[in-house]
Amino acid sequence: MKVLVNGIGNIGTTLLSLLIEHQEILKIDTVFALKNKPLPWQEDDLNYLSSIGVRVCSRIVESEYEFLDSIIDEVDYIFDCTNNGGGMLNKQWYVDLPNLKGACAQGSEKKFGVSYMTGVNDLAIKDKKFVHVVSCNTHSLSSLLTTFTGEHLERHTESDFVVVRRSEDIGNHQRLVSANVVARHLNEDIGTHHSIDVIDLFSTKKILPNVTSSDVTTPSQLMHAVRFNIGLKEKLSREKIDELIAENQCMATSAKFDSNVIFERGRRIGFQGRIYSHAIVIANNLIISKDSIKGWAFIPQEGNTLLSTINAFLIQTGFEGSETVMQSLKDDLLMDRW
């Protein structure tokens, strides 16, 4: 199996390290990476990837890296990690690749394929060639819903979410804001794209949750957060809530109220300095009523989509023993408490 990661930013670089680290159990023979616009000051980063076993490619014929056209027909699967419409443009040439078994794209590339999140709609992407791995915030909101209301949202009534966003990745400095900026509600009944994306995800299994969302961007580069208000058909005890969180390995808790403390701990002890949990619930700060549970969760945006990304690859390529492999990855990457 030969795979290509197209786009070597925050998500792409971490994904490459994961693929190399777990190359044997994923049965991947070769890991290629395409840097679309290599810049002189990125040379050290690309050299590092080469040193761990990644074969870096370029579209430039006379580049020091392998020429993309010379290897692309060998590729079995593509992880597209570009954004802002890049994945949709790339799909136009993925379609014609002779050996390609499948491809997935991230967050912003919503129309790339079937919207997907591991554990939510695995059956929906079986035998599908193109898959859209939903965003970090969609992972968080959807995990909160399934954790507290059931796999099919059978205990759910209606929910509202307020997403508090960081302005951009920590390594960038293009979209920083100097004060809080409220997002426009794209739908007067549903709100921002976060609830729209959650509905679209669950619609792949013929479930249409009653959810709304709002969004404010803050002058931070560390972590997103979400204030959730999840409606329930019947009250959950504190003991039952703890039990439900513990049953979802992709959910974590923390007694910490400062995102910078959690973020820094992730940089110290997480693989490649990342946190892979879908959401980190501040478990000692919940409001529990007869028909709802309210609280806060932090969102590890640079890592929480990657288990879904790898599981999409396994499902799309018909990997035998995918559940065993995913459990091994979860055991290796996830922590239940931050």
Phi and psi restraints in degrees (value plus and minus 20) as a CYANA .aco file:
   2 LYS   PHI    -136.6   -96.6
   2 LYS   PSI     109.2   149.2
   3 VAL   PHI    -143.8  -103.8
   3 VAL   PSI     135.0   175.0
   4 LEU   PHI    -147.3  -107.3
   4 LEU   PSI     110.8   150.8
   5 VAL   PHI    -121.7   -81.7
   5 VAL   PSI      95.3   135.3
   6 ASN   PHI    -119.0   -79.0
   6 ASN   PSI      87.4   127.4
   7 GLY   PHI      90.9   130.9
   7 GLY   PSI      97.3   137.3
   8 ILE   PHI    -139.2   -99.2
   8 ILE   PSI      43.9    83.9
   9 GLY   PHI    -122.1   -82.1
   9 GLY   PSI    -168.2  -128.2
  10 ASN   PHI     -79.5   -39.5
  10 ASN   PSI     -69.5   -29.5
  11 ILE   PHI     -91.3   -51.3
  11 ILE   PSI     -66.5   -26.5
  12 GLY   PHI     -81.0   -41.0
  12 GLY   PSI     -62.3   -22.3
  13 THR   PHI     -86.5   -46.5
  13 THR   PSI     -63.1   -23.1
  14 THR   PHI     -85.5   -45.5
  14 THR   PSI     -61.1   -21.1
  15 LEU   PHI     -81.2   -41.2
  15 LEU   PSI     -63.2   -23.2
  16 LEU   PHI     -78.3   -38.3
  16 LEU   PSI     -63.6   -23.6
  17 SER   PHI     -84.0   -44.0
  17 SER   PSI     -58.9   -18.9
  18 LEU   PHI     -84.0   -44.0
  18 LEU   PSI     -64.7   -24.7
  19 LEU   PHI     -83.2   -43.2
  19 LEU   PSI     -60.6   -20.6
  20 ILE   PHI     -89.0   -49.0
  20 ILE   PSI     -63.5   -23.5
  21 GLU   PHI     -81.3   -41.3
  21 GLU   PSI     -56.4   -16.4
  22 HIS   PHI    -133.5   -93.5
  22 HIS   PSI       7.1    47.1
  23 GLN   PHI     -77.9   -37.9
  23 GLN   PSI     -58.9   -18.9
  24 GLU   PHI     -88.1   -48.1
  24 GLU   PSI     -69.1   -29.1
  25 ILE   PHI     -92.4   -52.4
  25 ILE   PSI     -43.0    -3.0
  26 LEU   PHI    -104.4   -64.4
  26 LEU   PSI     -26.1    13.9
  27 LYS   PHI      36.8    76.8
  27 LYS   PSI      22.9    62.9
  28 ILE   PHI    -119.9   -79.9
  28 ILE   PSI     104.7   144.7
  29 ASP   PHI    -102.0   -62.0
  29 ASP   PSI     -63.7   -23.7
  30 THR   PHI    -158.3  -118.3
  30 THR   PSI     115.5   155.5
  31 VAL   PHI    -134.2   -94.2
  31 VAL   PSI      91.3   131.3
  32 PHE   PHI    -117.1   -77.1
  32 PHE   PSI     135.0   175.0
  33 ALA   PHI    -158.3  -118.3
  33 ALA   PSI     115.0   155.0
  34 LEU   PHI    -129.0   -89.0
  34 LEU   PSI      98.5   138.5
  35 LYS   PHI    -118.4   -78.4
  35 LYS   PSI      89.4   129.4
  36 ASN   PHI     -87.4   -47.4
  36 ASN   PSI     -59.0   -19.0
  37 LYS   PHI    -152.3  -112.3
  37 LYS   PSI      54.8    94.8
  38 PRO   PHI     -83.9   -43.9
  38 PRO   PSI     108.5   148.5
  39 LEU   PHI    -131.2   -91.2
  39 LEU   PSI     132.4   172.4
  40 PRO   PHI     -74.1   -34.1
  40 PRO   PSI     -58.6   -18.6
  41 TRP   PHI     -98.5   -58.5
  41 TRP   PSI     -22.8    17.2
  42 GLN   PHI    -115.1   -75.1
  42 GLN   PSI     -17.5    22.5
  43 GLU   PHI     -78.4   -38.4
  43 GLU   PSI     -61.8   -21.8
  44 ASP   PHI     -83.6   -43.6
  44 ASP   PSI     -59.0   -19.0
  45 ASP   PHI     -84.0   -44.0
  45 ASP   PSI     -63.0   -23.0
  46 LEU   PHI     -88.9   -48.9
  46 LEU   PSI     -56.3   -16.3
  47 ASN   PHI     -84.8   -44.8
  47 ASN   PSI     -56.7   -16.7
  48 TYR   PHI     -82.4   -42.4
  48 TYR   PSI     -66.0   -26.0
  49 LEU   PHI     -80.1   -40.1
  49 LEU   PSI     -61.2   -21.2
  50 SER   PHI     -81.1   -41.1
  50 SER   PSI     -57.7   -17.7
  51 SER   PHI     -88.0   -48.0
  51 SER   PSI     -44.8    -4.8
  52 ILE   PHI    -115.4   -75.4
  52 ILE   PSI     -18.3    21.7
  53 GLY   PHI      93.1   133.1
  53 GLY   PSI     -16.3    23.7
  54 VAL   PHI    -101.2   -61.2
  54 VAL   PSI     116.5   156.5
  55 ARG   PHI    -117.3   -77.3
  55 ARG   PSI      82.1   122.1
  56 VAL   PHI     -97.5   -57.5
  56 VAL   PSI     114.7   154.7
  57 CYS   PHI    -140.5  -100.5
  57 CYS   PSI     141.3   181.3
  58 SER   PHI    -160.8  -120.8
  58 SER   PSI     135.4   175.4
  59 ARG   PHI    -102.9   -62.9
  59 ARG   PSI     -28.0    12.0
  60 ILE   PHI    -109.5   -69.5
  60 ILE   PSI     105.3   145.3
  61 VAL   PHI     -80.4   -40.4
  61 VAL   PSI     -65.2   -25.2
  62 GLU   PHI    -113.2   -73.2
  62 GLU   PSI       2.1    42.1
  63 SER   PHI     -94.6   -54.6
  63 SER   PSI     139.9   179.9
  64 GLU   PHI     -93.4   -53.4
  64 GLU   PSI     -31.9     8.1
  65 TYR   PHI    -117.7   -77.7
  65 TYR   PSI     146.4   186.4
  66 GLU   PHI     -80.8   -40.8
  66 GLU   PSI     122.7   162.7
  67 PHE   PHI     -96.9   -56.9
  67 PHE   PSI     105.2   145.2
  68 LEU   PHI     -74.2   -34.2
  68 LEU   PSI     -64.6   -24.6
  69 ASP   PHI     -81.2   -41.2
  69 ASP   PSI     -42.2    -2.2
  70 SER   PHI    -100.4   -60.4
  70 SER   PSI     -33.6     6.4
  71 ILE   PHI    -143.8  -103.8
  71 ILE   PSI     -34.3     5.7
  72 ILE   PHI     -83.1   -43.1
  72 ILE   PSI     -52.8   -12.8
  73 ASP   PHI     -91.1   -51.1
  73 ASP   PSI     -33.6     6.4
  74 GLU   PHI    -106.4   -66.4
  74 GLU   PSI     -33.9     6.1
  75 VAL   PHI     -94.3   -54.3
  75 VAL   PSI     111.2   151.2
  76 ASP   PHI    -110.5   -70.5
  76 ASP   PSI     -50.4   -10.4
  77 TYR   PHI    -169.4  -129.4
  77 TYR   PSI     123.5   163.5
  78 ILE   PHI    -143.3  -103.3
  78 ILE   PSI     107.1   147.1
  79 PHE   PHI    -117.7   -77.7
  79 PHE   PSI      84.6   124.6
  80 ASP   PHI    -106.7   -66.7
  80 ASP   PSI      97.3   137.3
  81 CYS   PHI    -136.4   -96.4
  81 CYS   PSI       5.8    45.8
  82 THR   PHI    -106.0   -66.0
  82 THR   PSI     150.7   190.7
  83 ASN   PHI    -160.8  -120.8
  83 ASN   PSI    -195.2  -155.2
  84 ASN   PHI      33.0    73.0
  84 ASN   PSI      22.4    62.4
  85 GLY   PHI      71.2   111.2
  85 GLY   PSI     -25.4    14.6
  86 GLY   PHI     -81.8   -41.8
  86 GLY   PSI     -62.0   -22.0
  87 GLY   PHI     -82.5   -42.5
  87 GLY   PSI     -59.8   -19.8
  88 MET   PHI     -85.8   -45.8
  88 MET   PSI     -59.4   -19.4
  89 LEU   PHI     -86.1   -46.1
  89 LEU   PSI     -60.9   -20.9
  90 ASN   PHI     -85.9   -45.9
  90 ASN   PSI     -52.5   -12.5
  91 LYS   PHI     -77.3   -37.3
  91 LYS   PSI     -48.3    -8.3
  92 GLN   PHI     -82.1   -42.1
  92 GLN   PSI     -52.1   -12.1
  93 TRP   PHI    -117.8   -77.8
  93 TRP   PSI     -38.4     1.6
  94 TYR   PHI     -82.1   -42.1
  94 TYR   PSI     -57.2   -17.2
  95 VAL   PHI     -75.5   -35.5
  95 VAL   PSI     -53.9   -13.9
  96 ASP   PHI    -115.1   -75.1
  96 ASP   PSI     -18.3    21.7
  97 LEU   PHI     -91.6   -51.6
  97 LEU   PSI     107.9   147.9
  98 PRO   PHI     -90.5   -50.5
  98 PRO   PSI     -49.9    -9.9
  99 ASN   PHI    -124.6   -84.6
  99 ASN   PSI     -19.8    20.2
 100 LEU   PHI     -92.6   -52.6
 100 LEU   PSI     102.5   142.5
 101 LYS   PHI    -108.4   -68.4
 101 LYS   PSI     -47.4    -7.4
 102 GLY   PHI    -197.6  -157.6
 102 GLY   PSI     148.9   188.9
 103 ALA   PHI    -174.5  -134.5
 103 ALA   PSI     132.0   172.0
 104 CYS   PHI    -153.0  -113.0
 104 CYS   PSI     134.6   174.6
 105 ALA   PHI    -151.3  -111.3
 105 ALA   PSI     144.5   184.5
 106 GLN   PHI    -121.2   -81.2
 106 GLN   PSI     142.9   182.9
 107 GLY   PHI      -6.5    33.5
 107 GLY   PSI     -98.1   -58.1
 108 SER   PHI     -89.7   -49.7
 108 SER   PSI     -37.8     2.2
 109 GLU   PHI    -111.0   -71.0
 109 GLU   PSI      40.8    80.8
 110 LYS   PHI     -82.6   -42.6
 110 LYS   PSI     -55.2   -15.2
 111 LYS   PHI    -111.4   -71.4
 111 LYS   PSI      -6.4    33.6
 112 PHE   PHI     -85.8   -45.8
 112 PHE   PSI     -56.8   -16.8
 113 GLY   PHI    -194.7  -154.7
 113 GLY   PSI    -180.2  -140.2
 114 VAL   PHI     -87.0   -47.0
 114 VAL   PSI     107.3   147.3
 115 SER   PHI     -85.0   -45.0
 115 SER   PSI     117.0   157.0
 116 TYR   PHI    -166.0  -126.0
 116 TYR   PSI     123.7   163.7
 117 MET   PHI    -165.7  -125.7
 117 MET   PSI     110.8   150.8
 118 THR   PHI     -77.7   -37.7
 118 THR   PSI     115.6   155.6
 119 GLY   PHI      65.1   105.1
 119 GLY   PSI     -32.9     7.1
 120 VAL   PHI    -118.0   -78.0
 120 VAL   PSI     -71.4   -31.4
 121 ASN   PHI    -162.3  -122.3
 121 ASN   PSI      31.4    71.4
 122 ASP   PHI     -76.3   -36.3
 122 ASP   PSI     -61.0   -21.0
 123 LEU   PHI     -85.4   -45.4
 123 LEU   PSI     -45.2    -5.2
 124 ALA   PHI     -89.1   -49.1
 124 ALA   PSI     -40.8    -0.8
 125 ILE   PHI    -127.4   -87.4
 125 ILE   PSI     -17.2    22.8
 126 LYS   PHI     -82.9   -42.9
 126 LYS   PSI     109.8   149.8
 127 ASP   PHI      48.5    88.5
 127 ASP   PSI      -6.8    33.2
 128 LYS   PHI    -115.6   -75.6
 128 LYS   PSI     115.0   155.0
 129 LYS   PHI    -102.3   -62.3
 129 LYS   PSI     -52.2   -12.2
 130 PHE   PHI    -143.4  -103.4
 130 PHE   PSI     109.2   149.2
 131 VAL   PHI    -150.7  -110.7
 131 VAL   PSI     119.3   159.3
 132 HIS   PHI    -125.8   -85.8
 132 HIS   PSI      92.0   132.0
 133 VAL   PHI     -99.1   -59.1
 133 VAL   PSI      99.2   139.2
 134 VAL   PHI     -86.4   -46.4
 134 VAL   PSI     144.6   184.6
 135 SER   PHI     -89.3   -49.3
 135 SER   PSI     149.8   189.8
 136 CYS   PHI     -79.9   -39.9
 136 CYS   PSI     -61.9   -21.9
 137 ASN   PHI     -89.6   -49.6
 137 ASN   PSI     -56.8   -16.8
 138 THR   PHI     -84.7   -44.7
 138 THR   PSI     -58.6   -18.6
 139 HIS   PHI     -78.5   -38.5
 139 HIS   PSI     -65.8   -25.8
 140 SER   PHI     -84.0   -44.0
 140 SER   PSI     -72.0   -32.0
 141 LEU   PHI     -82.6   -42.6
 141 LEU   PSI     -61.4   -21.4
 142 SER   PHI     -88.1   -48.1
 142 SER   PSI     -57.6   -17.6
 143 SER   PHI     -86.5   -46.5
 143 SER   PSI     -60.0   -20.0
 144 LEU   PHI     -80.9   -40.9
 144 LEU   PSI     -63.6   -23.6
 145 LEU   PHI     -83.2   -43.2
 145 LEU   PSI     -69.7   -29.7
 146 THR   PHI     -89.0   -49.0
 146 THR   PSI     -54.1   -14.1
 147 THR   PHI     -82.8   -42.8
 147 THR   PSI     -66.6   -26.6
 148 PHE   PHI    -112.4   -72.4
 148 PHE   PSI     -40.4    -0.4
 149 THR   PHI    -140.7  -100.7
 149 THR   PSI     -21.4    18.6
 150 GLY   PHI      85.9   125.9
 150 GLY   PSI     138.5   178.5
 151 GLU   PHI     -76.4   -36.4
 151 GLU   PSI     -56.6   -16.6
 152 HIS   PHI    -126.9   -86.9
 152 HIS   PSI      -0.7    39.3
 153 LEU   PHI      36.0    76.0
 153 LEU   PSI      15.7    55.7
 154 GLU   PHI     -89.7   -49.7
 154 GLU   PSI     -40.2    -0.2
 155 ARG   PHI    -121.0   -81.0
 155 ARG   PSI     -10.9    29.1
 156 HIS   PHI    -110.6   -70.6
 156 HIS   PSI     123.1   163.1
 157 THR   PHI    -132.0   -92.0
 157 THR   PSI     -94.9   -54.9
 158 GLU   PHI    -171.0  -131.0
 158 GLU   PSI     132.0   172.0
 159 SER   PHI    -160.5  -120.5
 159 SER   PSI     134.0   174.0
 160 ASP   PHI    -153.0  -113.0
 160 ASP   PSI     119.9   159.9
 161 PHE   PHI    -148.9  -108.9
 161 PHE   PSI     118.7   158.7
 162 VAL   PHI    -136.0   -96.0
 162 VAL   PSI      90.8   130.8
 163 VAL   PHI    -110.3   -70.3
 163 VAL   PSI     104.6   144.6
 164 VAL   PHI    -125.2   -85.2
 164 VAL   PSI      87.0   127.0
 165 ARG   PHI    -115.6   -75.6
 165 ARG   PSI     124.2   164.2
 166 ARG   PHI     -94.3   -54.3
 166 ARG   PSI     140.4   180.4
 167 SER   PHI     -99.9   -59.9
 167 SER   PSI     -52.8   -12.8
 168 GLU   PHI    -191.6  -151.6
 168 GLU   PSI     156.3   196.3
 169 ASP   PHI     -80.3   -40.3
 169 ASP   PSI     130.8   170.8
 170 ILE   PHI     -83.7   -43.7
 170 ILE   PSI     -46.4    -6.4
 171 GLY   PHI    -105.2   -65.2
 171 GLY   PSI     -22.0    18.0
 172 ASN   PHI    -129.3   -89.3
 172 ASN   PSI     148.4   188.4
 173 HIS   PHI    -173.0  -133.0
 173 HIS   PSI      22.4    62.4
 174 GLN   PHI    -127.4   -87.4
 174 GLN   PSI     -48.4    -8.4
 175 ARG   PHI    -141.5  -101.5
 175 ARG   PSI       1.3    41.3
 176 LEU   PHI     -81.1   -41.1
 176 LEU   PSI     119.5   159.5
 177 VAL   PHI    -131.0   -91.0
 177 VAL   PSI     134.4   174.4
 178 SER   PHI    -118.2   -78.2
 178 SER   PSI     -28.4    11.6
 179 ALA   PHI    -175.9  -135.9
 179 ALA   PSI     150.8   190.8
 180 ASN   PHI     -83.2   -43.2
 180 ASN   PSI     117.6   157.6
 181 VAL   PHI    -147.3  -107.3
 181 VAL   PSI      99.3   139.3
 182 VAL   PHI    -103.4   -63.4
 182 VAL   PSI     118.4   158.4
 183 ALA   PHI    -105.7   -65.7
 183 ALA   PSI     129.5   169.5
 184 ARG   PHI     -92.8   -52.8
 184 ARG   PSI     119.5   159.5
 185 HIS   PHI     -94.3   -54.3
 185 HIS   PSI      97.6   137.6
 186 LEU   PHI     -95.2   -55.2
 186 LEU   PSI     -44.4    -4.4
 187 ASN   PHI    -152.9  -112.9
 187 ASN   PSI     106.3   146.3
 188 GLU   PHI     -87.9   -47.9
 188 GLU   PSI     -37.2     2.8
 189 ASP   PHI    -118.6   -78.6
 189 ASP   PSI     -46.0    -6.0
 190 ILE   PHI    -132.0   -92.0
 190 ILE   PSI     -55.9   -15.9
 191 GLY   PHI      86.3   126.3
 191 GLY   PSI    -156.9  -116.9
 192 THR   PHI     -98.2   -58.2
 192 THR   PSI     156.6   196.6
 193 HIS   PHI     -85.4   -45.4
 193 HIS   PSI     -37.7     2.3
 194 HIS   PHI     -82.6   -42.6
 194 HIS   PSI     -69.4   -29.4
 195 SER   PHI     -90.5   -50.5
 195 SER   PSI     -54.8   -14.8
 196 ILE   PHI     -80.2   -40.2
 196 ILE   PSI     -64.0   -24.0
 197 ASP   PHI     -88.7   -48.7
 197 ASP   PSI     -55.4   -15.4
 198 VAL   PHI     -83.7   -43.7
 198 VAL   PSI     -64.1   -24.1
 199 ILE   PHI     -82.5   -42.5
 199 ILE   PSI     -63.8   -23.8
 200 ASP   PHI     -83.3   -43.3
 200 ASP   PSI     -56.9   -16.9
 201 LEU   PHI     -84.0   -44.0
 201 LEU   PSI     -70.5   -30.5
 202 PHE   PHI     -92.9   -52.9
 202 PHE   PSI     -40.5    -0.5
 203 SER   PHI     -86.3   -46.3
 203 SER   PSI     -40.0     0.0
 204 THR   PHI     -88.1   -48.1
 204 THR   PSI     -35.0     5.0
 205 LYS   PHI    -138.7   -98.7
 205 LYS   PSI       5.7    45.7
 206 LYS   PHI      40.5    80.5
 206 LYS   PSI      18.2    58.2
 207 ILE   PHI    -140.8  -100.8
 207 ILE   PSI     111.6   151.6
 208 LEU   PHI    -141.3  -101.3
 208 LEU   PSI      67.6   107.6
 209 PRO   PHI     -88.2   -48.2
 209 PRO   PSI     126.0   166.0
 210 ASN   PHI    -107.5   -67.5
 210 ASN   PSI      72.3   112.3
 211 VAL   PHI    -152.9  -112.9
 211 VAL   PSI     128.1   168.1
 212 THR   PHI    -151.6  -111.6
 212 THR   PSI     140.4   180.4
 213 SER   PHI    -171.8  -131.8
 213 SER   PSI     133.3   173.3
 214 SER   PHI    -153.2  -113.2
 214 SER   PSI     150.4   190.4
 215 ASP   PHI    -172.3  -132.3
 215 ASP   PSI     114.7   154.7
 216 VAL   PHI    -153.2  -113.2
 216 VAL   PSI     112.8   152.8
 217 THR   PHI    -114.9   -74.9
 217 THR   PSI     115.9   155.9
 218 THR   PHI    -136.8   -96.8
 218 THR   PSI     141.8   181.8
 219 PRO   PHI     -96.7   -56.7
 219 PRO   PSI      44.6    84.6
 220 SER   PHI    -157.6  -117.6
 220 SER   PSI     131.9   171.9
 221 GLN   PHI    -141.1  -101.1
 221 GLN   PSI      -1.0    39.0
 222 LEU   PHI    -118.8   -78.8
 222 LEU   PSI     -99.6   -59.6
 223 MET   PHI    -155.7  -115.7
 223 MET   PSI     129.6   169.6
 224 HIS   PHI     -94.4   -54.4
 224 HIS   PSI     145.4   185.4
 225 ALA   PHI    -163.5  -123.5
 225 ALA   PSI     141.9   181.9
 226 VAL   PHI    -159.3  -119.3
 226 VAL   PSI     113.8   153.8
 227 ARG   PHI    -117.6   -77.6
 227 ARG   PSI      94.5   134.5
 228 PHE   PHI    -127.2   -87.2
 228 PHE   PSI     126.8   166.8
 229 ASN   PHI    -155.2  -115.2
 229 ASN   PSI      75.8   115.8
 230 ILE   PHI    -123.5   -83.5
 230 ILE   PSI      98.8   138.8
 231 GLY   PHI    -100.4   -60.4
 231 GLY   PSI     116.8   156.8
 232 LEU   PHI    -144.2  -104.2
 232 LEU   PSI     129.7   169.7
 233 LYS   PHI     -93.8   -53.8
 233 LYS   PSI     -45.0    -5.0
 234 GLU   PHI    -170.9  -130.9
 234 GLU   PSI     135.9   175.9
 235 LYS   PHI     -87.6   -47.6
 235 LYS   PSI     121.1   161.1
 236 LEU   PHI    -124.1   -84.1
 236 LEU   PSI     114.8   154.8
 237 SER   PHI     -94.4   -54.4
 237 SER   PSI     141.8   181.8
 238 ARG   PHI     -80.5   -40.5
 238 ARG   PSI     -58.3   -18.3
 239 GLU   PHI     -84.7   -44.7
 239 GLU   PSI     -60.4   -20.4
 240 LYS   PHI     -88.5   -48.5
 240 LYS   PSI     -57.6   -17.6
 241 ILE   PHI     -82.2   -42.2
 241 ILE   PSI     -65.5   -25.5
 242 ASP   PHI     -80.6   -40.6
 242 ASP   PSI     -59.2   -19.2
 243 GLU   PHI     -85.4   -45.4
 243 GLU   PSI     -63.3   -23.3
 244 LEU   PHI     -84.9   -44.9
 244 LEU   PSI     -60.8   -20.8
 245 ILE   PHI     -83.2   -43.2
 245 ILE   PSI     -63.0   -23.0
 246 ALA   PHI     -84.7   -44.7
 246 ALA   PSI     -50.8   -10.8
 247 GLU   PHI     -92.1   -52.1
 247 GLU   PSI     -43.1    -3.1
 248 ASN   PHI    -117.9   -77.9
 248 ASN   PSI      82.3   122.3
 249 GLN   PHI     -83.6   -43.6
 249 GLN   PSI     -44.1    -4.1
 250 CYS   PHI    -101.0   -61.0
 250 CYS   PSI     -25.6    14.4
 251 MET   PHI    -121.7   -81.7
 251 MET   PSI     120.7   160.7
 252 ALA   PHI    -147.4  -107.4
 252 ALA   PSI     146.5   186.5
 253 THR   PHI    -147.7  -107.7
 253 THR   PSI     147.0   187.0
 254 SER   PHI    -173.6  -133.6
 254 SER   PSI     130.8   170.8
 255 ALA   PHI    -119.1   -79.1
 255 ALA   PSI     -15.6    24.4
 256 LYS   PHI    -110.5   -70.5
 256 LYS   PSI     122.2   162.2
 257 PHE   PHI    -123.2   -83.2
 257 PHE   PSI     -27.2    12.8
 258 ASP   PHI    -126.9   -86.9
 258 ASP   PSI      98.6   138.6
 259 SER   PHI     -84.9   -44.9
 259 SER   PSI     -49.6    -9.6
 260 ASN   PHI     -84.8   -44.8
 260 ASN   PSI     -51.8   -11.8
 261 VAL   PHI     -89.1   -49.1
 261 VAL   PSI     -63.6   -23.6
 262 ILE   PHI     -87.0   -47.0
 262 ILE   PSI     -64.3   -24.3
 263 PHE   PHI     -77.6   -37.6
 263 PHE   PSI     -65.9   -25.9
 264 GLU   PHI     -85.9   -45.9
 264 GLU   PSI     -57.9   -17.9
 265 ARG   PHI     -85.1   -45.1
 265 ARG   PSI     -59.0   -19.0
 266 GLY   PHI     -81.0   -41.0
 266 GLY   PSI     -58.8   -18.8
 267 ARG   PHI     -84.3   -44.3
 267 ARG   PSI     -50.8   -10.8
 268 ARG   PHI    -101.4   -61.4
 268 ARG   PSI     -62.1   -22.1
 269 ILE   PHI    -140.1  -100.1
 269 ILE   PSI     -29.6    10.4
 270 GLY   PHI     -98.6   -58.6
 270 GLY   PSI     132.2   172.2
 271 PHE   PHI     -81.3   -41.3
 271 PHE   PSI     106.0   146.0
 272 GLN   PHI      37.0    77.0
 272 GLN   PSI       5.9    45.9
 273 GLY   PHI      51.5    91.5
 273 GLY   PSI       1.4    41.4
 274 ARG   PHI    -133.4   -93.4
 274 ARG   PSI     139.0   179.0
 275 ILE   PHI    -132.1   -92.1
 275 ILE   PSI     108.6   148.6
 276 TYR   PHI    -124.9   -84.9
 276 TYR   PSI     -23.3    16.7
 277 SER   PHI     -84.2   -44.2
 277 SER   PSI     127.4   167.4
 278 HIS   PHI     -89.1   -49.1
 278 HIS   PSI     -55.4   -15.4
 279 ALA   PHI    -178.2  -138.2
 279 ALA   PSI     132.7   172.7
 280 ILE   PHI    -139.2   -99.2
 280 ILE   PSI      83.6   123.6
 281 VAL   PHI     -99.8   -59.8
 281 VAL   PSI     112.3   152.3
 282 ILE   PHI     -99.2   -59.2
 282 ILE   PSI      72.8   112.8
 283 ALA   PHI     -93.5   -53.5
 283 ALA   PSI     -40.7    -0.7
 284 ASN   PHI    -116.9   -76.9
 284 ASN   PSI       5.6    45.6
 285 ASN   PHI    -162.9  -122.9
 285 ASN   PSI      17.5    57.5
 286 LEU   PHI    -116.2   -76.2
 286 LEU   PSI     128.5   168.5
 287 ILE   PHI    -130.9   -90.9
 287 ILE   PSI      95.5   135.5
 288 ILE   PHI    -133.6   -93.6
 288 ILE   PSI      98.1   138.1
 289 SER   PHI    -138.7   -98.7
 289 SER   PSI    -196.5  -156.5
 290 LYS   PHI     -88.0   -48.0
 290 LYS   PSI     -42.1    -2.1
 291 ASP   PHI    -154.2  -114.2
 291 ASP   PSI      -2.9    37.1
 292 SER   PHI    -183.0  -143.0
 292 SER   PSI     144.7   184.7
 293 ILE   PHI    -152.7  -112.7
 293 ILE   PSI     107.5   147.5
 294 LYS   PHI    -142.5  -102.5
 294 LYS   PSI     128.1   168.1
 295 GLY   PHI     154.1   194.1
 295 GLY   PSI    -188.1  -148.1
 296 TRP   PHI    -141.2  -101.2
 296 TRP   PSI     128.7   168.7
 297 ALA   PHI    -160.6  -120.6
 297 ALA   PSI     124.0   164.0
 298 PHE   PHI    -112.6   -72.6
 298 PHE   PSI     130.6   170.6
 299 ILE   PHI    -140.6  -100.6
 299 ILE   PSI      95.5   135.5
 300 PRO   PHI    -103.1   -63.1
 300 PRO   PSI      63.3   103.3
 301 GLN   PHI     -87.6   -47.6
 301 GLN   PSI     -44.4    -4.4
 302 GLU   PHI    -106.1   -66.1
 302 GLU   PSI     -29.5    10.5
 303 GLY   PHI    -148.0  -108.0
 303 GLY   PSI     -38.1     1.9
 304 ASN   PHI     -97.5   -57.5
 304 ASN   PSI     -26.3    13.7
 305 THR   PHI    -116.3   -76.3
 305 THR   PSI     -26.8    13.2
 306 LEU   PHI     -96.6   -56.6
 306 LEU   PSI     -51.4   -11.4
 307 LEU   PHI     -84.9   -44.9
 307 LEU   PSI     -58.9   -18.9
 308 SER   PHI     -84.0   -44.0
 308 SER   PSI     -58.8   -18.8
 309 THR   PHI     -82.0   -42.0
 309 THR   PSI     -64.5   -24.5
 310 ILE   PHI     -90.9   -50.9
 310 ILE   PSI     -58.6   -18.6
 311 ASN   PHI     -86.8   -46.8
 311 ASN   PSI     -54.7   -14.7
 312 ALA   PHI     -78.9   -38.9
 312 ALA   PSI     -65.4   -25.4
 313 PHE   PHI     -77.5   -37.5
 313 PHE   PSI     -66.0   -26.0
 314 LEU   PHI     -84.3   -44.3
 314 LEU   PSI     -64.6   -24.6
 315 ILE   PHI     -88.5   -48.5
 315 ILE   PSI     -64.8   -24.8
 316 GLN   PHI     -86.4   -46.4
 316 GLN   PSI     -50.2   -10.2
 317 THR   PHI    -115.0   -75.0
 317 THR   PSI     -14.4    25.6
 318 GLY   PHI      45.6    85.6
 318 GLY   PSI      16.8    56.8
 319 PHE   PHI     -85.9   -45.9
 319 PHE   PSI     104.7   144.7
 320 GLU   PHI     -97.6   -57.6
 320 GLU   PSI     112.9   152.9
 321 GLY   PHI      60.9   100.9
 321 GLY   PSI       6.6    46.6
 322 SER   PHI     -83.8   -43.8
 322 SER   PSI     -55.1   -15.1
 323 GLU   PHI     -84.3   -44.3
 323 GLU   PSI     -59.3   -19.3
 324 THR   PHI     -85.3   -45.3
 324 THR   PSI     -62.0   -22.0
 325 VAL   PHI     -84.6   -44.6
 325 VAL   PSI     -65.1   -25.1
 326 MET   PHI     -83.3   -43.3
 326 MET   PSI     -58.0   -18.0
 327 GLN   PHI     -85.2   -45.2
 327 GLN   PSI     -57.7   -17.7
 328 SER   PHI     -83.1   -43.1
 328 SER   PSI     -63.2   -23.2
 329 LEU   PHI     -84.4   -44.4
 329 LEU   PSI     -62.7   -22.7
 330 LYS   PHI     -82.0   -42.0
 330 LYS   PSI     -64.2   -24.2
 331 ASP   PHI     -81.7   -41.7
 331 ASP   PSI     -53.6   -13.6
 332 ASP   PHI     -99.4   -59.4
 332 ASP   PSI     -55.4   -15.4
 333 LEU   PHI    -123.4   -83.4
 333 LEU   PSI     -47.6    -7.6
 334 LEU   PHI    -115.4   -75.4
 334 LEU   PSI     125.0   165.0
 335 MET   PHI    -142.2  -102.2
 335 MET   PSI     126.3   166.3
 336 ASP   PHI    -109.8   -69.8
 336 ASP   PSI     -27.8    12.2
 337 ARG   PHI    -167.9  -127.9
 337 ARG   PSI     114.2   154.2
